[in-house]
Amino acid sequence: MRNVHIGFCSLRILQFAWICVYFSIQTCGAKILEKTFEEWMRYRDECFKKMESTPRPVGPHCNRTFDMYACWPDGMLGATISVSCPFYLPWFDKVKHGVVSRRCGQDGRWVTGNSTQPWRNSSQCEEEMEVAKEEEGTRNLMVSFKVLYTVGYSLSLLALISSLLILTVFRKLRCTRNYIHANLFASFGLRAISVIVKDALLEKRWGMELTEVSDWETLLSNEAAIGCRVAQVVMQYCILANHYWFLVEAVYLYKLLIGAVFSEKNYYTLYLYLGWGTPVVFVVPWMAAKYLKENAECWALNENMAYWWIIRIPILLASLINLVIFTRILKVILAKLRANQKGYADYKLRLAKATLTLIPLFGIHEVVFIFATDEQTTGVLRYIKVFVTLFLNSFQGLMVAVLYCFANKEVKSEMKKKWQLWKLDQQAPCCTRW
């Protein structure tokens, strides 16, 4: 009879989990599942104590039992027994006045249905159909969002890998500017990989078949959560690195445009510390806070928002600095255009054009939703925020690769030269034969 209860309850609870997974707050579902399982265990223990302390009736009857769903007292022959809906159900507040029923047969056994499992009527304990349909619609929408950002990250990853190969293979493209681009590509690529891996781990975790109580205990154990916690930490690091390499791009471009005299080699070392080192300063305290204070599931649940702001503040800070630099760069470029400085290096203006396209794209949606957190937004606004954020974040790597590499005139010129040399090498043996 265990499978009856677990199959019934896990279906509805895991629907909550899937909705939360696609809202990028994965352990919202885990929290519901964990709390439900703890409440179920308390309900089970109370049932066993009640059965032990209650005297047995005299004469034929159906024996008291716990069928893994509800606690049943002894039943008189031919009677219909009703008990209140179990209090561990996540939607208990909506069905607390309802009852679940079973029938005791004339043979002293609980009446069975079409199968060998005992029959019961739990219709009053099920969630309202309207709410269930609304949750199903939300789940389908989140599935569509997941497909969207999975496609975006996959395309971005392919484009970024190609871009990295181009920048490393062609020697003439090796310079500080392209080294910075390469690090930005790498941060985007690592971010895409971390998101895809995290989703795969969550899919495996929440997709496991629950047939026994031990399966629930294993699912909710700390050992089972280690993999997704590591993926969560890596993902947060990659997101921060991504933002700070954008900041490096902005700083480098600004110095380039104002004509600052600096040693690129020395500054490149500082750029490496800023891009890859700064995220460590924030991720390590966040990781310690989660381990000591919120060591639950995959560390994606933010019960105490103070810990989440350890990650959120540096991201918003980098975004705001980028926007400030963007405005200053815009003033410099406008001033140079007004002064009609035709002798100004053309590649700088091309670089400025590319970065000016990227910095607003990067900063605007972060600033627009600066106070619209997942916990504060509801309804249509939340769907809009989730869609915009997922779309921009997932396809951003593709756009960066296109603008900084595939559409770059310097890169296209070098690739064209290599292609022509390769064609000449292929034609040379043919000419020597003649």
C-alpha positions in Angstrom: 0.0 0.0 0.0 3.0 2.3 0.2 3.1 2.9 -3.5 -0.5 4.1 -3.5 0.3 6.9 -1.1 3.6 7.9 -2.5 2.3 7.9 -6.0 -0.6 10.1 -5.1 1.2 12.6 -3.0 4.5 12.8 -5.0 2.6 13.7 -8.2 1.1 16.9 -6.8 4.2 17.9 -4.7 6.6 17.4 -7.6 4.3 19.7 -9.7 5.2 22.4 -7.2 8.9 21.5 -7.6 8.8 21.8 -11.4 7.1 25.2 -11.2 9.8 26.4 -8.9 12.6 24.9 -10.9 11.7 26.9 -14.0 11.3 30.1 -12.0 15.1 29.7 -11.2 14.3 29.2 -7.5 14.7 25.5 -7.6 14.6 24.7 -3.9 11.2 26.3 -3.4 9.8 22.9 -4.5 12.4 21.2 -2.4 11.2 23.1 0.7 7.6 22.1 0.0 8.7 18.5 -0.5 10.9 18.4 2.6 8.3 20.0 4.8 5.6 17.7 3.5 7.7 14.6 4.2 8.5 15.8 7.7 4.8 16.4 8.3 3.9 13.0 6.9 6.4 11.3 9.3 4.8 13.2 12.2 1.4 12.1 11.0 2.5 8.5 10.7 4.1 8.5 14.2 1.0 10.0 15.8 -1.1 7.4 14.0 1.0 4.5 15.4 0.8 5.9 18.9 -3.0 6.3 18.6 -3.4 2.7 17.3 -1.3 1.4 20.2 -3.2 3.3 22.9 -6.8 2.6 21.6 -8.4 -0.6 22.9 -9.6 -3.0 20.3 -13.4 -3.7 19.8 -15.0 -7.0 20.5 -16.3 -9.1 17.6 -15.6 -9.1 13.8 -14.3 -5.8 12.4 -11.8 -4.4 9.9 -8.4 -3.8 11.6 -7.0 -0.4 12.3 -4.3 0.5 9.9 -2.1 3.2 8.4 -2.2 2.9 4.6 0.6 5.4 4.0 -2.0 8.0 3.3 -4.4 8.3 6.2 -4.8 6.8 9.7 -7.8 4.4 9.9 -9.5 3.3 13.1 -11.2 -0.1 13.5 -14.3 -0.4 11.3 -17.6 -2.1 11.9 -18.7 -4.6 9.2 -20.5 -3.0 6.3 -19.8 0.5 7.6 -18.2 3.4 5.7 -15.4 4.9 7.8 -14.5 8.6 7.3 -11.5 10.5 8.7 -10.3 14.0 8.3 -7.9 14.9 5.4 -4.3 14.3 6.5 -2.7 17.5 7.8 0.6 17.0 6.0 -0.9 17.8 2.6 0.6 21.1 1.2 -3.0 22.3 0.5 -4.4 21.2 3.8 -5.8 24.7 4.6 -8.1 24.4 1.6 -9.4 20.9 2.5 -9.2 20.9 6.3 -13.0 20.4 6.5 -13.0 17.5 4.1 -12.9 13.8 4.8 -11.5 10.7 3.2 -13.5 7.5 3.3 -13.1 3.7 3.2 -15.6 0.8 3.5 -15.4 -2.2 5.7 -16.7 -5.4 4.1 -18.9 -8.0 5.6 -15.9 -10.4 5.6 -13.9 -8.1 8.0 -11.6 -6.8 5.3 -11.4 -3.4 3.8 -13.1 -3.2 0.5 -10.7 -3.2 -2.5 -11.2 -1.4 -5.8 -10.4 -2.6 -9.3 -6.9 -3.6 -8.1 -5.7 -5.4 -5.0 -5.3 -2.1 -3.2 -8.0 -1.0 -0.7 -10.6 1.4 -2.1 -10.9 4.9 -0.7 -12.6 8.1 -1.7 -10.2 11.0 -1.2 -11.9 13.5 -3.6 -12.6 16.0 -0.8 -8.9 16.0 0.1 -7.7 16.8 -3.4 -6.8 20.3 -4.5 -9.4 22.3 -6.5 -9.3 21.6 -10.2 -9.1 25.3 -11.0 -6.0 25.7 -8.9 -4.5 22.5 -10.4 -5.2 23.6 -13.9 -3.6 27.0 -13.2 -0.5 25.3 -11.8 -0.4 23.0 -14.8 -0.5 26.1 -17.1 2.3 27.7 -15.1 4.4 24.5 -15.4 3.9 24.4 -19.1 5.0 28.0 -19.4 8.1 27.4 -17.3 8.9 24.4 -19.5 8.7 26.7 -22.6 11.1 29.1 -20.8 13.5 26.3 -20.0 13.5 25.2 -23.7 14.2 28.9 -24.6 17.2 29.4 -22.3 18.6 25.9 -23.0 18.6 26.7 -26.7 20.1 30.1 -26.0 22.9 28.8 -23.8 23.7 25.9 -26.2 24.0 28.3 -29.2 26.0 30.7 -27.1 28.4 27.9 -26.0 29.0 26.8 -29.6 29.6 30.3 -30.8 31.9 31.1 -27.8 34.0 28.0 -28.3 34.4 28.9 -32.0 35.4 32.4 -31.1 38.0 31.2 -28.6 39.5 28.9 -31.1 39.7 31.8 -33.7 41.4 34.2 -31.2 43.9 31.6 -30.1 44.8 30.0 -33.4 45.5 33.2 -35.4 48.7 34.8 -34.1 48.0 38.2 -35.5 44.9 38.4 -33.3 46.8 38.0 -30.1 46.8 41.3 -28.3 45.6 42.6 -24.9 42.3 43.7 -26.4 41.6 40.2 -27.8 42.9 38.6 -24.6 40.2 40.5 -22.7 37.7 39.4 -25.3 38.8 35.8 -24.9 38.4 35.9 -21.1 34.9 37.4 -21.5 34.1 34.5 -23.9 35.5 32.0 -21.4 33.3 33.5 -18.6 30.2 33.3 -20.8 31.1 29.7 -21.8 31.6 28.6 -18.2 28.4 30.2 -17.3 26.5 28.3 -20.0 28.1 25.0 -19.0 27.3 25.5 -15.3 23.6 26.3 -16.1 23.3 23.3 -18.4 25.0 21.0 -15.8 22.9 22.3 -12.9 19.7 21.7 -14.9 20.8 18.2 -15.7 21.5 17.5 -12.0 18.2 18.9 -11.0 16.4 16.9 -13.7 18.0 13.8 -12.5 17.3 14.6 -8.8 13.6 15.5 -9.2 13.0 13.0 -11.9 13.9 10.0 -9.7 11.1 7.5 -9.1 9.8 7.5 -5.5 8.3 4.1 -4.6 9.5 3.7 -1.0 9.8 5.9 2.1 13.6 5.3 1.9 13.6 7.0 -1.5 12.2 10.1 0.0 14.8 10.1 2.7 17.5 9.6 0.2 16.2 12.4 -2.0 16.1 14.9 0.9 19.5 13.9 2.4 22.5 16.2 2.5 24.6 13.6 0.6 22.2 13.6 -2.4 22.4 17.4 -2.5 26.2 17.8 -2.7 26.3 17.6 -6.5 23.7 20.3 -7.1 25.3 22.5 -4.4 28.6 22.4 -6.1 26.9 23.2 -9.4 25.1 26.1 -7.7 28.4 27.5 -6.3 30.1 27.2 -9.7 27.2 28.9 -11.4 27.2 31.8 -9.0 31.0 32.2 -9.5 30.6 32.2 -13.3 27.8 34.7 -13.2 29.9 37.1 -11.1 33.0 36.5 -13.3 30.8 37.2 -16.3 29.7 40.6 -14.9 33.2 41.6 -13.9 34.7 40.8 -17.3 32.1 43.1 -18.8 33.4 45.7 -16.3 37.0 45.0 -17.5 35.8 45.5 -21.1 34.3 48.9 -20.1 37.4 50.0 -18.2 39.7 49.0 -21.0 37.7 50.8 -23.6 37.4 54.0 -21.6 41.2 54.1 -21.1 41.7 53.5 -24.8 39.4 56.3 -25.8 40.7 58.9 -23.5 44.2 58.1 -24.7 45.5 57.2 -21.3 49.2 56.0 -21.3 49.5 52.7 -19.5 51.4 49.5 -19.6 49.0 47.0 -21.1 51.0 44.1 -19.7 50.8 45.3 -16.1 47.2 46.3 -16.5 46.3 43.0 -18.0 47.4 41.3 -14.7 45.1 43.6 -12.8 42.3 42.8 -15.2 42.8 39.1 -14.5 42.5 39.7 -10.8 39.4 41.9 -11.3 37.7 39.4 -13.7 38.5 36.1 -12.0 39.5 37.1 -8.5 36.8 39.5 -7.5 34.0 36.8 -7.7 35.9 34.7 -5.1 35.8 37.5 -2.6 32.0 37.3 -2.6 31.3 33.7 -3.4 33.3 32.3 -0.5 31.4 34.3 2.2 28.1 33.4 0.5 29.1 29.7 0.5 30.0 29.9 4.2 26.8 31.6 5.1 24.7 29.0 3.2 26.6 26.1 4.8 26.3 27.5 8.3 22.9 29.1 8.2 20.9 27.7 5.3 22.4 24.3 4.6 19.2 23.0 2.9 18.9 21.3 -0.4 20.7 22.9 -3.4 21.3 26.3 -1.7 19.0 28.0 -4.2 16.4 29.0 -1.6 16.8 32.4 -0.1 14.9 32.4 3.3 17.2 35.1 4.6 17.7 37.7 1.9 20.8 39.1 3.6 22.8 36.1 2.4 21.5 36.5 -1.1 22.6 40.1 -1.2 26.2 39.0 -0.7 25.9 37.8 -4.4 23.4 40.4 -5.6 25.2 43.6 -4.4 28.4 43.0 -6.4 26.4 42.2 -9.5 24.4 45.4 -9.3 27.5 47.4 -8.4 29.2 46.1 -11.6 26.1 46.9 -13.6 25.9 50.5 -12.3 29.6 51.1 -12.9 29.2 49.9 -16.4 26.4 52.3 -17.0 28.4 55.2 -15.6 31.4 54.3 -17.8 29.0 53.9 -20.7 27.8 57.5 -20.3 31.3 58.8 -20.0 32.4 56.9 -23.2 29.5 58.2 -25.0 30.5 61.8 -24.1 34.1 61.1 -25.3 32.9 59.7 -28.7 30.5 62.6 -29.2 33.2 65.1 -28.4 35.6 63.5 -30.9 32.9 63.3 -33.6 32.0 67.0 -33.1 35.7 68.0 -33.3 35.8 66.0 -36.6 39.0 64.3 -35.6 39.4 62.3 -38.8 42.9 61.1 -37.8 41.6 59.3 -34.8 42.3 55.6 -35.0 39.4 53.9 -36.8 39.7 50.6 -34.9 39.0 52.4 -31.6 35.7 53.7 -32.9 34.8 50.2 -34.2 35.7 48.8 -30.8 33.6 51.6 -29.1 30.7 50.8 -31.4 30.8 47.1 -30.4 31.1 47.8 -26.7 28.4 50.5 -26.7 26.1 47.9 -28.1 26.9 45.5 -25.4 27.1 47.6 -22.2 23.5 48.9 -22.4 22.3 45.4 -23.2 24.1 44.1 -20.2 23.2 46.8 -17.7 19.7 47.9 -18.6 17.7 44.8 -17.5 19.7 44.5 -14.3 19.0 48.1 -13.4 15.3 47.9 -14.5 14.7 45.0 -12.2 17.0 46.1 -9.4 14.2 46.2 -6.9 12.0 43.7 -8.6 13.3 40.5 -7.0 11.7 37.1 -7.4 10.2 37.4 -3.9 8.6 40.7 -4.7 7.3 40.3 -8.2 4.0 38.6 -8.8 1.6 37.9 -11.7 2.3 39.2 -15.2 5.3 41.3 -14.0 7.0 38.2 -12.7 6.5 36.4 -16.0 7.9 39.4 -17.9 10.9 39.6 -15.6 11.6 35.9 -15.9 11.3 35.9 -19.7 13.5 39.0 -20.2 16.1 37.8 -17.8 16.3 34.3 -19.2 16.3 35.5 -22.8 19.0 38.1 -22.4 21.2 35.9 -20.1 21.1 32.9 -22.4 21.6 34.6 -25.8 24.0 37.2 -24.5 27.0 34.9 -25.1 26.0 34.4 -28.7 25.6 38.2 -29.2 29.0 38.8 -27.6 30.7 36.2 -29.9 29.1 37.7 -33.0 29.9 41.3 -32.2 33.4 40.8 -30.8 34.5 38.1 -33.2 32.4 37.0 -36.2 31.4 40.6 -37.1 34.8 42.1 -36.3 36.6 43.4 -39.5 40.0 42.5 -38.2 39.0 38.9 -37.5 37.2 38.6 -40.9 40.2 40.1 -42.7 42.6 37.6 -41.0 40.3 34.7 -41.7 40.0 35.8 -45.3 43.8 35.9 -45.7 44.1 32.4 -44.2 41.4 31.1 -46.5 43.1 32.5 -49.6 46.5 31.1 -48.5 44.9 27.7 -47.9 43.4 27.8 -51.4 46.8 28.7 -52.9 48.4 25.8 -51.1 45.7 23.5 -52.5 46.2 24.8 -56.1 50.1 24.7 -55.9 50.4 20.9 -56.4 48.1 21.0 -59.4 50.2 23.7 -61.0 53.5 21.8 -60.4 52.0 18.7 -62.2 51.5 20.7 -65.3 
